Amino acid sequence: MSGDRFQAALDQLRAAGVKLGAIEDTGIAYSIFKNDPDGHQVDLTTYHGKAGATPK
């Protein structure tokens, strides 16, 4: 997922009332992990871009 789409996804989830934890920076990518209602872990990940902004 591109950085701008990653940020848009985070914004949409928050606007829908989804509580999100901290964004993890692995050094090459940003990821966020969340369990769905059935307990399955779902993650969103975007790789660091050349001039990309840090997701909030």
C-alpha positions in Angstrom: 0.0 0.0 0.0 1.4 3.4 -0.8 2.1 5.9 2.0 -0.8 8.2 1.1 -3.3 5.3 0.9 -1.9 4.0 4.2 -2.6 7.3 5.9 -6.0 7.5 4.3 -6.9 4.0 5.6 -5.8 5.0 9.1 -7.9 8.2 8.9 -10.9 6.3 7.7 -10.6 3.6 10.4 -10.3 6.3 13.1 -13.3 8.2 11.7 -15.3 5.0 11.9 -14.4 4.8 15.6 -11.9 2.0 15.3 -9.3 2.2 18.1 -5.8 1.7 16.7 -2.6 1.1 18.6 0.8 2.5 17.8 2.3 2.5 14.3 5.3 0.2 14.3 8.4 1.4 12.4 10.5 -1.6 11.4 13.1 0.5 9.7 11.9 -0.2 6.2 8.1 -0.1 6.7 5.3 1.2 8.8 2.8 -1.3 10.1 -0.3 -1.3 12.3 -1.9 -4.5 13.7 -5.4 -5.0 14.8 -7.6 -8.0 15.7 -10.8 -8.3 13.8 -14.1 -9.1 15.6 -13.3 -12.9 15.2 -9.9 -12.5 16.7 -7.9 -12.7 13.5 -4.9 -10.4 13.3 -5.0 -8.0 10.4 -2.2 -5.7 9.4 -1.7 -2.7 7.2 1.8 -2.0 6.0 3.5 0.5 3.8 7.2 0.7 2.9 9.1 3.9 3.6 9.1 6.1 0.6 11.9 8.3 -0.6 10.2 11.5 0.5 7.2 10.1 2.3 5.8 11.6 5.5 5.7 9.6 8.7 2.1 8.3 9.2 0.2 9.7 12.2 
